């Protein structure tokens, strides 16, 4: 038996955003202010829209509250998580 593999789509990972980038530090501060939790920077498997910015040389961070139902049937996010995340982003933008 012979198996052939064809790359239909291939994308090299974008360079990571430094953990000390202002966007990361600001996001950590905002998460702490809203949720009272310490956030740790880390990589995300797969592609995100931030990769486009990072390839252009702009530091970018991706974050959301997740129940780990992404990309599954009946994917959902509770309203209180959406409201909390909106508060985090408001805090980030209003407290440079």
N, CA, C and O atoms as CSV, one atom per row, in Angstrom:
chain,resi,resn,atom,element,x,y,z
A,1,UNK,N,N,0.849,-1.168,0.000
A,1,UNK,CA,C,0.000,0.000,0.000
A,1,UNK,C,C,0.896,1.233,0.000
A,1,UNK,O,O,1.955,1.242,0.628
A,2,UNK,N,N,0.469,2.263,-0.701
A,2,UNK,CA,C,1.239,3.498,-0.793
A,2,UNK,C,C,0.322,4.670,-0.445
A,2,UNK,O,O,-0.821,4.737,-0.897
A,3,UNK,N,N,0.838,5.578,0.355
A,3,UNK,CA,C,0.077,6.763,0.747
A,3,UNK,C,C,0.809,7.994,0.230
A,3,UNK,O,O,2.015,8.136,0.430
A,4,UNK,N,N,0.087,8.867,-0.425
A,4,UNK,CA,C,0.667,10.121,-0.909
A,4,UNK,C,C,0.072,11.274,-0.121
A,4,UNK,O,O,-1.121,11.299,0.182
A,5,UNK,N,N,0.927,12.217,0.198
A,5,UNK,CA,C,0.505,13.387,0.972
A,5,UNK,C,C,0.780,14.632,0.148
A,5,UNK,O,O,1.860,14.785,-0.422
A,6,UNK,N,N,-0.192,15.508,0.090
A,6,UNK,CA,C,-0.045,16.759,-0.642
A,6,UNK,C,C,-0.339,17.913,0.323
A,6,UNK,O,O,-1.360,17.910,1.010
A,7,UNK,N,N,0.556,18.891,0.366
A,7,UNK,CA,C,0.317,20.074,1.184
A,7,UNK,C,C,-0.649,20.990,0.434
A,7,UNK,O,O,-0.277,21.612,-0.562
A,8,UNK,N,N,-1.866,21.069,0.907
A,8,UNK,CA,C,-2.861,21.936,0.280
A,8,UNK,C,C,-2.689,23.359,0.795
A,8,UNK,O,O,-2.845,24.329,0.053
A,9,UNK,N,N,-2.367,23.463,2.067
A,9,UNK,CA,C,-2.139,24.771,2.672
A,9,UNK,C,C,-1.050,24.624,3.721
A,9,UNK,O,O,-1.105,23.717,4.552
A,10,UNK,N,N,-0.077,25.496,3.690
A,10,UNK,CA,C,1.002,25.464,4.667
A,10,UNK,C,C,1.318,26.896,5.034
A,10,UNK,O,O,1.438,27.757,4.162
A,11,UNK,N,N,1.452,27.154,6.332
A,11,UNK,CA,C,1.702,28.509,6.799
A,11,UNK,C,C,2.756,28.459,7.897
A,11,UNK,O,O,2.575,27.786,8.911
A,12,UNK,N,N,3.834,29.161,7.693
A,12,UNK,CA,C,4.889,29.239,8.704
A,12,UNK,C,C,4.415,30.125,9.852
A,12,UNK,O,O,3.807,31.170,9.621
A,13,UNK,N,N,4.689,29.714,11.075
A,13,UNK,CA,C,4.285,30.508,12.243
A,13,UNK,C,C,4.946,31.878,12.199
A,13,UNK,O,O,6.107,32.008,11.813
A,14,UNK,N,N,4.196,32.892,12.597
A,14,UNK,CA,C,4.733,34.246,12.672
A,14,UNK,C,C,5.667,34.350,13.872
A,14,UNK,O,O,5.545,33.571,14.817
A,15,UNK,N,N,6.595,35.302,13.847
A,15,UNK,CA,C,7.479,35.458,15.007
A,15,UNK,C,C,6.668,35.800,16.253
A,15,UNK,O,O,5.689,36.540,16.163
A,16,UNK,N,N,7.059,35.274,17.411
A,16,UNK,CA,C,6.287,35.538,18.626
A,16,UNK,C,C,6.421,36.981,19.094
A,16,UNK,O,O,7.424,37.644,18.829
A,17,UNK,N,N,5.405,37.450,19.788
A,17,UNK,CA,C,5.460,38.754,20.439
A,17,UNK,C,C,6.252,38.591,21.729
A,17,UNK,O,O,5.979,37.671,22.500
A,18,UNK,N,N,7.230,39.465,21.984
A,18,UNK,CA,C,7.992,39.359,23.228
A,18,UNK,C,C,7.086,39.487,24.457
A,18,UNK,O,O,6.128,40.259,24.450
A,19,UNK,N,N,7.391,38.734,25.498
A,19,UNK,CA,C,6.592,38.757,26.725
A,19,UNK,C,C,6.621,40.118,27.402
A,19,UNK,O,O,5.733,40.431,28.195
A,20,UNK,N,N,7.636,40.937,27.099
A,20,UNK,CA,C,7.719,42.264,27.717
A,20,UNK,C,C,7.213,43.379,26.793
A,20,UNK,O,O,7.437,44.558,27.065
A,21,UNK,N,N,6.530,43.006,25.699
A,21,UNK,CA,C,5.955,44.008,24.796
A,21,UNK,C,C,4.859,44.780,25.527
A,21,UNK,O,O,4.140,44.197,26.339
A,22,UNK,N,N,4.716,46.076,25.257
A,22,UNK,CA,C,3.687,46.874,25.943
A,22,UNK,C,C,2.285,46.275,25.844
A,22,UNK,O,O,1.528,46.343,26.812
A,23,UNK,N,N,1.921,45.692,24.705
A,23,UNK,CA,C,0.583,45.116,24.568
A,23,UNK,C,C,0.394,43.932,25.516
A,23,UNK,O,O,-0.692,43.749,26.066
A,24,UNK,N,N,1.428,43.135,25.711
A,24,UNK,CA,C,1.335,41.986,26.618
A,24,UNK,C,C,1.249,42.462,28.069
A,24,UNK,O,O,0.408,41.992,28.836
A,25,UNK,N,N,2.126,43.397,28.437
A,25,UNK,CA,C,2.115,43.908,29.813
A,25,UNK,C,C,0.794,44.616,30.133
A,25,UNK,O,O,0.254,44.470,31.230
A,26,UNK,N,N,0.284,45.381,29.169
A,26,UNK,CA,C,-1.004,46.058,29.372
A,26,UNK,C,C,-2.148,45.077,29.505
A,26,UNK,O,O,-3.042,45.266,30.329
A,27,UNK,N,N,-2.125,44.033,28.700
A,27,UNK,CA,C,-3.170,43.018,28.774
A,27,UNK,C,C,-3.115,42.277,30.109
A,27,UNK,O,O,-4.154,42.002,30.710
A,28,UNK,N,N,-1.923,41.956,30.569
A,28,UNK,CA,C,-1.786,41.298,31.874
A,28,UNK,C,C,-2.347,42.191,32.992
A,28,UNK,O,O,-3.040,41.716,33.892
A,29,UNK,N,N,-2.039,43.472,32.918
A,29,UNK,CA,C,-2.532,44.423,33.923
A,29,UNK,C,C,-4.059,44.513,33.887
A,29,UNK,O,O,-4.707,44.546,34.934
A,30,UNK,N,N,-4.626,44.552,32.692
A,30,UNK,CA,C,-6.083,44.646,32.549
A,30,UNK,C,C,-6.773,43.383,33.053
A,30,UNK,O,O,-7.807,43.474,33.715
A,31,UNK,N,N,-6.224,42.211,32.755
A,31,UNK,CA,C,-6.810,40.950,33.223
A,31,UNK,C,C,-6.778,40.905,34.748
A,31,UNK,O,O,-7.741,40.476,35.385
A,32,UNK,N,N,-5.675,41.345,35.322
A,32,UNK,CA,C,-5.558,41.379,36.784
A,32,UNK,C,C,-6.601,42.320,37.384
A,32,UNK,O,O,-7.228,41.991,38.391
A,33,UNK,N,N,-6.789,43.489,36.770
A,33,UNK,CA,C,-7.744,44.476,37.286
A,33,UNK,C,C,-9.186,43.976,37.207
A,33,UNK,O,O,-9.971,44.210,38.126
A,34,UNK,N,N,-9.540,43.296,36.126
A,34,UNK,CA,C,-10.923,42.864,35.920
A,34,UNK,C,C,-11.216,41.524,36.587
A,34,UNK,O,O,-12.237,41.375,37.259
A,35,UNK,N,N,-10.334,40.557,36.405
A,35,UNK,CA,C,-10.590,39.199,36.887
A,35,UNK,C,C,-9.847,38.853,38.179
A,35,UNK,O,O,-10.149,37.845,38.816
A,36,UNK,N,N,-8.874,39.687,38.569
A,36,UNK,CA,C,-8.107,39.407,39.773
A,36,UNK,C,C,-7.167,38.227,39.616
A,36,UNK,O,O,-6.763,37.623,40.610
A,37,UNK,N,N,-6.811,37.887,38.380
A,37,UNK,CA,C,-5.940,36.743,38.110
A,37,UNK,C,C,-4.672,37.203,37.402
A,37,UNK,O,O,-4.674,38.187,36.663
A,38,UNK,N,N,-3.592,36.473,37.645
A,38,UNK,CA,C,-2.350,36.735,36.935
A,38,UNK,C,C,-2.358,35.961,35.622
A,38,UNK,O,O,-2.561,34.747,35.606
A,39,UNK,N,N,-2.135,36.671,34.529
A,39,UNK,CA,C,-2.097,36.046,33.208
A,39,UNK,C,C,-0.645,35.814,32.813
A,39,UNK,O,O,0.214,36.661,33.058
A,40,UNK,N,N,-0.377,34.680,32.209
A,40,UNK,CA,C,0.961,34.333,31.744
A,40,UNK,C,C,0.970,34.266,30.223
A,40,UNK,O,O,0.106,33.617,29.633
A,41,UNK,N,N,1.924,34.920,29.579
A,41,UNK,CA,C,1.989,34.829,28.121
A,41,UNK,C,C,2.355,33.419,27.673
A,41,UNK,O,O,3.099,32.709,28.350
A,42,UNK,N,N,1.826,33.036,26.538
A,42,UNK,CA,C,2.119,31.717,25.981
A,42,UNK,C,C,1.695,31.668,24.532
A,42,UNK,O,O,0.961,32.538,24.063
A,43,UNK,N,N,2.145,30.673,23.836
A,43,UNK,CA,C,1.804,30.535,22.427
A,43,UNK,C,C,0.467,29.870,22.232
A,43,UNK,O,O,-0.050,29.195,23.122
A,44,UNK,N,N,-0.086,30.070,21.049
A,44,UNK,CA,C,-1.363,29.470,20.682
A,44,UNK,C,C,-1.126,28.599,19.459
A,44,UNK,O,O,-0.586,29.072,18.458
A,45,UNK,N,N,-1.519,27.346,19.526
A,45,UNK,CA,C,-1.398,26.485,18.357
A,45,UNK,C,C,-2.384,26.916,17.284
A,45,UNK,O,O,-3.487,27.366,17.597
A,46,UNK,N,N,-2.012,26.787,16.073
A,46,UNK,CA,C,-2.896,27.201,14.981
A,46,UNK,C,C,-2.735,28.681,14.684
A,46,UNK,O,O,-1.964,29.376,15.345
A,47,UNK,N,N,-3.446,29.145,13.713
A,47,UNK,CA,C,-3.318,30.530,13.289
A,47,UNK,C,C,-4.332,31.431,13.966
A,47,UNK,O,O,-5.459,31.020,14.246
A,48,UNK,N,N,-3.926,32.649,14.223
A,48,UNK,CA,C,-4.845,33.677,14.720
A,48,UNK,C,C,-4.668,34.913,13.850
A,48,UNK,O,O,-3.704,35.004,13.089
A,49,UNK,N,N,-5.572,35.844,13.955
A,49,UNK,CA,C,-5.469,37.076,13.175
A,49,UNK,C,C,-4.244,37.885,13.597
A,49,UNK,O,O,-3.755,38.705,12.819
A,50,UNK,N,N,-3.738,37.669,14.816
A,50,UNK,CA,C,-2.550,38.381,15.283
A,50,UNK,C,C,-1.320,38.061,14.436
A,50,UNK,O,O,-0.397,38.872,14.357
A,51,UNK,N,N,-1.299,36.893,13.806
A,51,UNK,CA,C,-0.146,36.508,12.989
A,51,UNK,C,C,0.088,37.516,11.864
A,51,UNK,O,O,1.240,37.793,11.529
A,52,UNK,N,N,-0.954,38.064,11.283
A,52,UNK,CA,C,-0.805,39.044,10.214
A,52,UNK,C,C,-0.083,40.286,10.724
A,52,UNK,O,O,0.779,40.832,10.035
A,53,UNK,N,N,-0.432,40.733,11.930
A,53,UNK,CA,C,0.222,41.905,12.516
A,53,UNK,C,C,1.673,41.597,12.875
A,53,UNK,O,O,2.563,42.412,12.634
A,54,UNK,N,N,1.911,40.414,13.454
A,54,UNK,CA,C,3.276,40.055,13.847
A,54,UNK,C,C,4.181,39.917,12.625
A,54,UNK,O,O,5.352,40.292,12.683
A,55,UNK,N,N,3.664,39.394,11.538
A,55,UNK,CA,C,4.469,39.309,10.309
A,55,UNK,C,C,4.820,40.694,9.780
A,55,UNK,O,O,5.841,40.865,9.115
A,56,UNK,N,N,3.985,41.672,10.071
A,56,UNK,CA,C,4.247,43.057,9.649
A,56,UNK,C,C,5.147,43.786,10.642
A,56,UNK,O,O,5.408,44.979,10.485
A,57,UNK,N,N,5.621,43.073,11.665
A,57,UNK,CA,C,6.525,43.685,12.632
A,57,UNK,C,C,5.839,44.373,13.792
A,57,UNK,O,O,6.485,45.076,14.569
A,58,UNK,N,N,4.533,44.179,13.918
A,58,UNK,CA,C,3.778,44.802,15.009
A,58,UNK,C,C,3.526,43.780,16.114
A,58,UNK,O,O,2.978,42.712,15.846
A,59,UNK,N,N,3.917,44.090,17.351
A,59,UNK,CA,C,3.636,43.139,18.433
A,59,UNK,C,C,2.130,43.039,18.646
A,59,UNK,O,O,1.436,44.054,18.697
A,60,UNK,N,N,1.635,41.833,18.768
A,60,UNK,CA,C,0.201,41.615,18.930
A,60,UNK,C,C,-0.029,40.496,19.929
A,60,UNK,O,O,0.784,39.581,20.052
A,61,UNK,N,N,-1.146,40.579,20.640
A,61,UNK,CA,C,-1.519,39.555,21.606
A,61,UNK,C,C,-2.964,39.152,21.370
A,61,UNK,O,O,-3.789,39.970,20.965
A,62,UNK,N,N,-3.261,37.894,21.625
A,62,UNK,CA,C,-4.611,37.361,21.476
A,62,UNK,C,C,-5.051,36.848,22.831
A,62,UNK,O,O,-4.284,36.184,23.527
A,63,UNK,N,N,-6.283,37.151,23.208
A,63,UNK,CA,C,-6.774,36.713,24.513
A,63,UNK,C,C,-8.295,36.687,24.520
A,63,UNK,O,O,-8.945,37.518,23.886
A,64,UNK,N,N,-8.852,35.728,25.239
A,64,UNK,CA,C,-10.292,35.686,25.511
A,64,UNK,C,C,-10.545,34.667,26.607
A,64,UNK,O,O,-9.719,33.791,26.862
A,65,UNK,N,N,-11.690,34.791,27.248
A,65,UNK,CA,C,-12.125,33.792,28.205
A,65,UNK,C,C,-12.739,32.650,27.403
A,65,UNK,O,O,-13.580,32.881,26.534
A,66,UNK,N,N,-12.329,31.444,27.686
A,66,UNK,CA,C,-12.762,30.306,26.879
A,66,UNK,C,C,-13.163,29.134,27.756
A,66,UNK,O,O,-12.549,28.879,28.792
A,67,UNK,N,N,-14.196,28.427,27.333
A,67,UNK,CA,C,-14.604,27.200,28.004
A,67,UNK,C,C,-14.109,25.994,27.210
A,67,UNK,O,O,-14.561,24.869,27.420
A,68,UNK,N,N,-13.177,26.247,26.299
A,68,UNK,CA,C,-12.574,25.206,25.469
A,68,UNK,C,C,-13.591,24.449,24.624
A,68,UNK,O,O,-13.513,23.230,24.473
A,69,UNK,N,N,-14.550,25.198,24.074
A,69,UNK,CA,C,-15.502,24.604,23.140
A,69,UNK,C,C,-15.253,25.102,21.718
A,69,UNK,O,O,-16.050,24.829,20.820
A,70,UNK,N,N,-14.158,25.829,21.507
A,70,UNK,CA,C,-13.888,26.410,20.188
A,70,UNK,C,C,-13.768,25.338,19.122
A,70,UNK,O,O,-13.197,24.272,19.348
A,71,UNK,N,N,-14.320,25.641,17.952
A,71,UNK,CA,C,-14.231,24.784,16.776
A,71,UNK,C,C,-14.850,23.396,17.004
A,71,UNK,O,O,-14.387,22.398,16.452
A,72,UNK,N,N,-15.886,23.358,17.816
A,72,UNK,CA,C,-16.608,22.116,18.071
A,72,UNK,C,C,-18.092,22.355,17.792
A,72,UNK,O,O,-18.535,23.503,17.756
A,73,UNK,N,N,-18.857,21.291,17.596
A,73,UNK,CA,C,-20.301,21.484,17.469
A,73,UNK,C,C,-20.826,22.178,18.720
A,73,UNK,O,O,-20.374,21.895,19.829
A,74,UNK,N,N,-21.758,23.064,18.542
A,74,UNK,CA,C,-22.365,23.820,19.647
A,74,UNK,C,C,-21.355,24.680,20.392
A,74,UNK,O,O,-21.464,24.860,21.605
A,75,UNK,N,N,-20.368,25.216,19.664
A,75,UNK,CA,C,-19.405,26.144,20.264
A,75,UNK,C,C,-20.179,27.309,20.883
A,75,UNK,O,O,-21.137,27.805,20.289
A,76,UNK,N,N,-19.770,27.738,22.057
A,76,UNK,CA,C,-20.463,28.843,22.708
A,76,UNK,C,C,-19.534,29.574,23.669
A,76,UNK,O,O,-18.456,29.091,24.013
A,77,UNK,N,N,-19.981,30.746,24.087
A,77,UNK,CA,C,-19.284,31.545,25.092
A,77,UNK,C,C,-20.358,32.197,25.952
A,77,UNK,O,O,-21.238,32.871,25.416
A,78,UNK,N,N,-20.313,32.017,27.265
A,78,UNK,CA,C,-21.332,32.625,28.130
A,78,UNK,C,C,-21.305,34.158,28.060
A,78,UNK,O,O,-20.248,34.763,27.881
A,79,UNK,N,N,-22.462,34.762,28.202
A,79,UNK,CA,C,-22.580,36.220,28.143
A,79,UNK,C,C,-21.692,36.877,29.196
A,79,UNK,O,O,-21.071,37.901,28.908
A,80,UNK,N,N,-21.610,36.325,30.406
A,80,UNK,CA,C,-20.785,36.961,31.437
A,80,UNK,C,C,-19.299,36.941,31.042
A,80,UNK,O,O,-18.553,37.838,31.434
A,81,UNK,N,N,-18.866,35.950,30.288
A,81,UNK,CA,C,-17.484,35.928,29.801
A,81,UNK,C,C,-17.276,37.025,28.752
A,81,UNK,O,O,-16.237,37.685,28.742
A,82,UNK,N,N,-18.252,37.217,27.879
A,82,UNK,CA,C,-18.159,38.278,26.876
A,82,UNK,C,C,-18.113,39.654,27.535
A,82,UNK,O,O,-17.337,40.517,27.126
A,83,UNK,N,N,-18.940,39.854,28.551
A,83,UNK,CA,C,-18.955,41.130,29.266
A,83,UNK,C,C,-17.623,41.346,29.986
A,83,UNK,O,O,-17.065,42.442,29.938
A,84,UNK,N,N,-17.112,40.313,30.650
A,84,UNK,CA,C,-15.820,40.423,31.328
A,84,UNK,C,C,-14.699,40.734,30.355
A,84,UNK,O,O,-13.835,41.562,30.646
A,85,UNK,N,N,-14.702,40.081,29.207
A,85,UNK,CA,C,-13.668,40.338,28.202
A,85,UNK,C,C,-13.772,41.761,27.665
A,85,UNK,O,O,-12.751,42.407,27.428
A,86,UNK,N,N,-14.985,42.255,27.472
A,86,UNK,CA,C,-15.166,43.642,27.031
A,86,UNK,C,C,-14.594,44.596,28.077
A,86,UNK,O,O,-14.001,45.616,27.724
A,87,UNK,N,N,-14.766,44.277,29.352
A,87,UNK,CA,C,-14.190,45.107,30.420
A,87,UNK,C,C,-12.667,45.088,30.367
A,87,UNK,O,O,-12.023,46.116,30.578
A,88,UNK,N,N,-12.090,43.924,30.085
A,88,UNK,CA,C,-10.628,43.825,29.969
A,88,UNK,C,C,-10.137,44.718,28.839
A,88,UNK,O,O,-9.183,45.474,29.019
A,89,UNK,N,N,-10.776,44.640,27.680
A,89,UNK,CA,C,-10.336,45.463,26.556
A,89,UNK,C,C,-10.566,46.948,26.829
A,89,UNK,O,O,-9.736,47.775,26.452
A,90,UNK,N,N,-11.664,47.298,27.467
A,90,UNK,CA,C,-11.895,48.707,27.822
A,90,UNK,C,C,-10.805,49.189,28.772
A,90,UNK,O,O,-10.282,50.290,28.603
A,91,UNK,N,N,-10.465,48.393,29.747
A,91,UNK,CA,C,-9.411,48.742,30.696
A,91,UNK,C,C,-8.082,48.925,29.956
A,91,UNK,O,O,-7.347,49.878,30.217
A,92,UNK,N,N,-7.782,48.016,29.041
A,92,UNK,CA,C,-6.549,48.079,28.273
A,92,UNK,C,C,-6.465,49.373,27.457
A,92,UNK,O,O,-5.421,50.024,27.423
A,93,UNK,N,N,-7.561,49.737,26.807
A,93,UNK,CA,C,-7.549,50.911,25.938
A,93,UNK,C,C,-7.623,52.223,26.714
A,93,UNK,O,O,-7.119,53.243,26.242
A,94,UNK,N,N,-8.235,52.217,27.881
A,94,UNK,CA,C,-8.402,53.462,28.629
A,94,UNK,C,C,-7.315,53.712,29.661
A,94,UNK,O,O,-7.243,54.800,30.232
A,95,UNK,N,N,-6.470,52.721,29.908
A,95,UNK,CA,C,-5.395,52.859,30.898
A,95,UNK,C,C,-4.061,52.470,30.269
A,95,UNK,O,O,-3.531,51.391,30.534
A,96,UNK,N,N,-3.524,53.356,29.435
A,96,UNK,CA,C,-2.264,53.018,28.726
A,96,UNK,C,C,-1.092,52.834,29.685
A,96,UNK,O,O,0.024,52.550,29.249
